[in-house]
């Protein structure tokens, strides 16, 4: 199942952890922020591991077939406290 990946450049703080985990998928743009170079450059598991490695949750991964957001997890408003 293909995954659609995006990087929120506002959240990205250039830790480059995604690049360390999935160098065939991510690169660093001219602005010093992570960018998706080859979305099919690694397995689904590696891509999700790279997304989870970002301390600022700047990477979003969505299953293209179902539309389900795989990372970061979508919070259910009814589960929030307060």
Residue pairs with C-beta under 8 A, 6 or more apart in sequence:
1 44
1 63
1 64
1 65
1 66
2 39
2 40
2 63
2 64
2 65
3 39
3 44
3 47
3 48
3 61
3 62
3 63
3 64
3 70
4 39
4 61
4 62
4 63
4 64
5 25
5 36
5 39
5 47
5 51
5 59
5 60
5 61
5 62
6 36
6 59
6 60
7 18
7 26
7 33
7 34
7 35
7 36
7 58
7 59
7 60
8 58
8 59
8 60
9 29
9 31
9 33
9 34
9 35
9 58
11 56
11 57
11 58
12 33
12 34
12 54
12 56
12 58
13 55
13 56
13 58
14 28
14 32
14 33
14 34
15 54
15 55
15 56
16 28
16 34
17 50
17 53
17 54
17 55
18 25
18 26
18 34
18 50
18 51
18 53
18 54
18 59
19 26
19 27
19 28
19 34
20 53
21 46
21 49
21 50
21 53
22 41
22 42
22 46
22 47
22 49
22 50
24 38
24 41
24 42
25 36
25 37
25 38
25 39
25 41
25 42
25 46
25 47
25 50
26 34
26 35
26 36
26 37
26 50
27 34
27 35
27 37
28 34
28 35
29 35
34 54
34 58
34 59
39 47
42 50
47 61
48 61
48 70
48 71
50 59
51 59
51 60
51 61
51 70
51 71
51 72
52 71
57 71
57 72
59 71
60 69
60 71
60 72
61 69
61 70
61 71
62 68
62 69
62 70
63 69
63 70
